[in-house]
Amino acid sequence: MKMGLSTFKPWSIGMALLACSGWALADEAVIQKKLQQLIPGAPPAKIQESQIPGLYQVSIGPKIVYMSADGHYLVSGSIVDLNTRENLTETAKNQARKTELEKLSVDSMIIYPAKGSTKRTITVFSDIDCPYCRKLHKEIPALNEAGIEVRYMAYPRAGVGSPAYQKAVSVWCSDDSRQAMDQAMESGQVSPKTCQNPVQKHMMEAEAFGVSGTPNIVFDSGEMIPGYAPANELIKMLVKS
């Protein structure tokens, strides 16, 4: 007997969709419970079905992993659509990073505003004792001229208490933190200062973003460059003609 879509009643289609939705919610609950066991006290993750049946995409802040519906297996890696060549995982990471960027406190950053209208912004996790950070710093005027705002966050890689950390604290505690940053990036030295500061919080946020080196550049689109890139290349990527 041949059956078409018209054979099924609208209510039966609706019931089927509800059942599928119920299964997905049940799977999400299992995964959420497993995550709480793995990371006690962690905030709820964003869980959604991936492009692969039975595999769920799990967003933990700006990080993306995949888990099986039963919560037994975790997969860390990229899913690539071979038809379009799109790295679906990287696309998801960009969106997750963009969401997390919007949660960061702009007031805690050192900002070099664009000249004229702001076309794009970049957030740079930077270390005063990093040679390539200093190289990028010299190119900020070119980025500003192109309409790109540069936002600095502190990431002294040597850790809390290191000379780089103390320099970052001194810069953020200065009366004119932008001028102090210019001085520190030029000479490697800055007048010692102490105050309540965001440096440790910035370091924690850097870890959440998966920052391992400096400079680490995050575009306002969520795309991330884990290292130095010349200003002219950044301008080409950010301000498309």
C-alpha positions as CSV (number, residue, x, y, z in Angstrom):
1,M,0.0,0.0,0.0
2,K,1.4,3.4,-1.1
3,M,1.3,6.2,1.5
4,G,2.0,9.8,1.0
5,L,2.3,12.7,3.5
6,S,-1.4,13.2,3.2
7,T,-2.0,9.8,4.8
8,F,-0.8,11.0,8.1
9,K,-3.0,13.2,10.3
10,P,-1.5,16.6,11.4
11,W,-1.9,15.6,15.0
12,S,0.2,12.5,14.5
13,I,3.0,14.5,12.9
14,G,2.9,16.9,15.9
15,M,3.0,14.0,18.4
16,A,6.1,12.6,16.6
17,L,7.8,16.0,16.7
18,L,7.0,16.3,20.4
19,A,8.4,12.8,21.1
20,C,11.7,13.7,19.3
21,S,11.9,16.9,21.3
22,G,11.3,14.9,24.5
23,W,14.2,12.5,23.6
24,A,16.5,15.5,22.9
25,L,15.6,17.1,26.3
26,A,16.2,13.7,28.1
27,D,19.6,13.4,26.4
28,E,20.5,17.0,27.4
29,A,19.6,16.2,31.0
30,V,21.9,13.2,31.0
31,I,24.8,15.2,29.5
32,Q,24.3,18.1,31.9
33,K,24.3,15.7,34.9
34,K,27.5,14.1,33.6
35,L,29.2,17.5,33.3
36,Q,28.2,18.4,36.8
37,Q,29.9,15.2,38.0
38,L,33.1,16.0,36.0
39,I,33.1,19.8,36.9
40,P,31.3,20.2,40.2
41,G,29.7,23.7,40.6
42,A,30.2,24.6,36.9
43,P,27.4,26.7,35.4
44,P,25.0,24.8,33.0
45,A,26.5,24.2,29.6
46,K,24.7,25.1,26.4
47,I,23.8,21.8,24.8
48,Q,22.4,21.2,21.3
49,E,22.3,18.5,18.7
50,S,25.3,18.4,16.4
51,Q,25.2,17.6,12.7
52,I,26.1,14.0,13.5
53,P,23.1,12.0,14.8
54,G,23.5,10.9,18.4
55,L,26.3,13.4,19.1
56,Y,25.7,16.6,21.0
57,Q,27.6,19.9,20.8
58,V,28.4,21.2,24.3
59,S,29.4,24.9,24.7
60,I,31.3,25.6,28.0
61,G,31.9,29.3,27.8
62,P,33.9,29.8,24.6
63,K,35.0,26.2,24.4
64,I,33.3,23.5,22.3
65,V,33.3,19.7,22.8
66,Y,31.0,16.9,21.8
67,M,29.3,14.2,23.9
68,S,27.3,11.1,23.2
69,A,23.6,11.1,24.1
70,D,24.3,8.6,27.0
71,G,27.0,10.9,28.4
72,H,29.6,8.0,28.2
73,Y,31.8,9.6,25.6
74,L,33.4,13.0,25.1
75,V,35.0,14.0,21.8
76,S,37.3,16.9,21.4
77,G,38.1,17.9,17.9
78,S,36.6,19.4,14.7
79,I,33.6,18.5,12.6
80,V,34.1,19.4,9.0
81,D,31.4,19.4,6.3
82,L,33.2,17.8,3.4
83,N,30.7,19.1,0.9
84,T,31.2,22.8,1.8
85,R,34.6,22.4,3.4
86,E,33.3,24.4,6.4
87,N,34.8,23.7,9.8
88,L,31.6,23.6,11.7
89,T,33.3,23.4,15.0
90,E,35.3,26.6,14.3
91,T,32.1,28.3,13.3
92,A,30.6,27.3,16.6
93,K,33.7,28.4,18.5
94,N,33.6,31.8,16.8
95,Q,30.0,32.3,17.9
96,A,30.7,31.1,21.4
97,R,33.7,33.5,21.7
98,K,31.6,36.4,20.4
99,T,29.0,35.7,23.1
100,E,31.7,35.6,25.8
101,L,33.4,38.8,24.5
102,E,30.2,40.7,25.0
103,K,30.2,39.7,28.7
104,L,33.6,41.1,29.3
105,S,33.9,44.4,31.2
106,V,35.1,47.0,28.8
107,D,35.7,49.3,31.8
108,S,38.5,47.0,32.9
109,M,40.4,47.2,29.6
110,I,42.9,49.7,28.3
111,I,41.4,51.0,25.1
112,Y,43.0,52.6,22.0
113,P,40.1,54.1,20.1
114,A,39.7,54.1,16.4
115,K,40.3,57.4,14.5
116,G,36.9,58.6,13.2
117,S,34.2,56.0,13.2
118,T,34.9,52.6,14.7
119,K,34.6,49.9,12.0
120,R,35.8,46.9,14.0
121,T,37.3,46.1,17.4
122,I,39.9,43.6,18.5
123,T,40.6,42.4,22.0
124,V,44.2,41.6,22.7
125,F,45.5,39.4,25.6
126,S,48.9,40.9,26.0
127,D,52.1,40.4,28.1
128,I,54.4,43.4,28.6
129,D,57.5,41.2,28.6
130,C,56.5,39.5,25.3
131,P,58.6,40.8,22.3
132,Y,55.8,40.2,19.8
133,C,53.3,42.0,22.0
134,R,55.6,45.0,21.9
135,K,55.9,44.7,18.1
136,L,52.1,44.7,17.8
137,H,51.8,47.6,20.1
138,K,53.9,49.8,17.8
139,E,51.4,49.1,15.0
140,I,48.3,50.3,17.0
141,P,48.4,53.7,15.3
142,A,48.0,52.0,11.9
143,L,45.1,49.9,13.2
144,N,43.4,53.0,14.8
145,E,43.8,54.9,11.5
146,A,42.0,52.1,9.7
147,G,39.0,52.4,12.1
148,I,40.0,49.5,14.3
149,E,39.7,49.9,18.1
150,V,42.2,48.0,20.1
151,R,41.2,46.7,23.6
152,Y,43.9,45.3,25.9
153,M,43.5,42.7,28.5
154,A,46.4,41.5,30.7
155,Y,47.9,38.1,30.4
156,P,51.3,37.9,32.0
157,R,52.2,34.3,31.1
158,A,54.8,33.9,33.9
159,G,51.9,34.0,36.4
160,V,50.9,35.9,39.5
161,G,53.8,37.5,41.3
162,S,56.2,37.5,38.3
163,P,57.9,40.7,37.1
164,A,55.5,40.7,34.1
165,Y,52.5,40.5,36.5
166,Q,53.8,43.3,38.6
167,K,54.3,45.4,35.5
168,A,50.7,44.7,34.4
169,V,49.4,45.7,37.8
170,S,51.4,48.9,37.7
171,V,50.1,49.8,34.3
172,W,46.4,49.2,35.2
173,C,46.9,51.1,38.5
174,S,48.5,54.2,36.8
175,D,46.6,57.4,36.7
176,D,47.0,57.3,32.9
177,S,47.0,53.6,32.1
178,R,47.3,54.1,28.4
179,Q,50.4,56.3,28.7
180,A,51.8,53.8,31.2
181,M,51.2,50.9,28.7
182,D,53.0,52.9,26.0
183,Q,56.0,53.4,28.3
184,A,56.1,49.8,29.4
185,M,55.9,48.5,25.9
186,E,58.6,50.9,24.8
187,S,61.1,50.4,27.6
188,G,59.9,47.3,29.5
189,Q,59.8,49.4,32.6
190,V,56.9,51.1,34.4
191,S,56.7,53.0,37.8
192,P,55.5,50.6,40.5
193,K,51.9,51.0,41.5
194,T,49.4,49.0,43.4
195,C,45.6,49.2,43.7
196,Q,42.6,47.0,43.2
197,N,43.0,45.8,39.7
198,P,41.6,43.4,37.1
199,V,44.8,41.6,36.2
200,Q,44.0,38.2,37.9
201,K,40.5,38.3,36.5
202,H,41.9,38.9,33.0
203,M,44.2,35.9,33.4
204,M,41.3,33.7,34.4
205,E,39.3,35.0,31.4
206,A,42.3,34.3,29.1
207,E,42.4,30.7,30.3
208,A,38.6,30.4,29.6
209,F,39.2,31.6,26.0
210,G,42.0,29.0,25.6
211,V,44.8,31.6,25.4
212,S,48.2,29.9,25.7
213,G,50.5,32.5,24.1
214,T,50.7,36.2,23.5
215,P,49.7,38.3,21.8
216,N,46.4,36.6,21.4
217,I,44.0,38.5,19.2
218,V,40.2,38.0,19.3
219,F,38.1,39.8,16.6
220,D,34.7,41.2,17.5
221,S,33.3,38.3,15.3
222,G,34.8,35.8,17.7
223,E,37.5,34.7,15.3
224,M,40.8,34.3,17.2
225,I,44.5,34.6,16.1
226,P,46.8,32.9,18.6
227,G,49.8,35.0,17.9
228,Y,51.3,38.1,16.2
229,A,49.9,39.3,12.9
230,P,51.2,42.5,11.1
231,A,48.8,45.4,11.1
232,N,48.4,45.4,7.3
233,E,47.2,41.7,7.4
234,L,44.8,42.5,10.3
235,I,43.4,45.4,8.4
236,K,42.8,43.2,5.3
237,M,41.0,40.7,7.4
238,L,38.9,43.1,9.4
239,V,38.2,46.0,7.1
240,K,37.2,44.4,3.8
241,S,37.0,46.9,0.9
